[in-house]
């Protein structure tokens, strides 16, 4: 299932990904630190959503209380809620 998520308090404007059988594919960020976010997408391709959430949740960026990685964890949690009802 495809998801688009609008992150909050970060430079990235949108996070898009597919989540099927708890596996993340086609992850992309729009806006933000282009090189770093492309790398995150490549590193997490085919990974389990629960692993990604556990690894990235709570990560901050500078003085911000969140980061693009933390926002991805939140996006995955929301996607899982949508799938599981």
C-alpha positions as CSV (number, residue, x, y, z in Angstrom):
1,X,0.0,0.0,0.0
2,X,1.3,3.4,-0.9
3,X,1.6,6.2,1.7
4,X,2.4,10.0,1.5
5,X,3.1,11.7,4.8
6,X,3.6,15.4,5.4
7,X,6.3,15.8,8.1
8,X,6.3,18.6,10.7
9,X,9.0,20.9,11.9
10,X,11.6,19.6,9.4
11,X,13.0,20.7,6.0
12,X,11.5,17.8,4.1
13,X,8.0,18.5,2.7
14,X,6.8,15.0,2.0
15,X,7.8,11.4,2.7
16,X,6.5,8.7,0.3
17,X,6.8,5.0,0.6
18,X,5.1,1.7,0.1
19,X,4.4,-0.6,3.0
20,X,3.5,-4.3,2.2
21,X,3.8,-7.1,4.7
22,X,5.5,-4.6,7.0
23,X,8.3,-4.1,4.5
24,X,9.2,-0.6,3.3
25,X,10.0,0.0,-0.4
26,X,10.1,3.0,-2.7
27,X,11.0,5.4,0.1
28,X,11.7,8.9,-1.0
29,X,11.8,12.3,0.7
30,X,10.9,15.6,-1.0
31,X,12.9,18.6,0.2
32,X,15.4,18.5,3.0
33,X,19.0,17.4,2.8
34,X,18.9,15.7,-0.6
35,X,22.1,13.6,-0.3
36,X,21.4,12.4,3.2
37,X,17.8,11.6,2.6
38,X,18.6,9.7,-0.6
39,X,21.0,7.6,1.4
40,X,18.4,6.9,4.1
41,X,16.1,5.7,1.4
42,X,18.7,3.4,0.0
43,X,19.7,2.0,3.3
44,X,16.2,1.3,4.4
45,X,14.9,-0.2,1.2
46,X,13.4,-3.6,1.9
47,X,13.7,-3.2,5.7
48,X,11.1,-4.1,8.3
49,X,9.0,-1.2,9.4
50,X,9.3,-2.1,13.1
51,X,13.1,-2.2,12.8
52,X,13.0,1.3,11.2
53,X,10.7,2.7,13.8
54,X,12.8,1.3,16.7
55,X,16.0,2.6,15.2
56,X,14.9,6.1,14.1
57,X,12.2,7.2,16.5
58,X,13.3,10.1,18.8
59,X,16.3,11.1,16.5
60,X,16.6,14.9,16.5
61,X,18.1,17.5,14.1
62,X,20.1,20.3,15.7
63,X,17.9,22.1,18.2
64,X,14.7,20.7,16.7
65,X,12.8,18.1,18.8
66,X,12.5,15.9,15.7
67,X,14.2,15.1,12.4
68,X,13.4,13.7,9.0
69,X,14.3,10.3,10.3
70,X,12.0,10.7,13.3
71,X,9.3,11.9,11.0
72,X,9.7,8.7,8.9
73,X,9.3,6.7,12.1
74,X,6.0,8.6,12.8
75,X,4.9,8.1,9.2
76,X,5.4,4.4,9.5
77,X,3.5,4.2,12.8
78,X,0.6,6.0,11.1
79,X,0.7,3.8,8.1
80,X,0.7,0.7,10.3
81,X,-2.3,2.1,12.2
82,X,-4.1,2.6,8.8
83,X,-3.4,-0.9,7.7
84,X,-4.3,-2.6,11.0
85,X,-7.4,-0.5,11.6
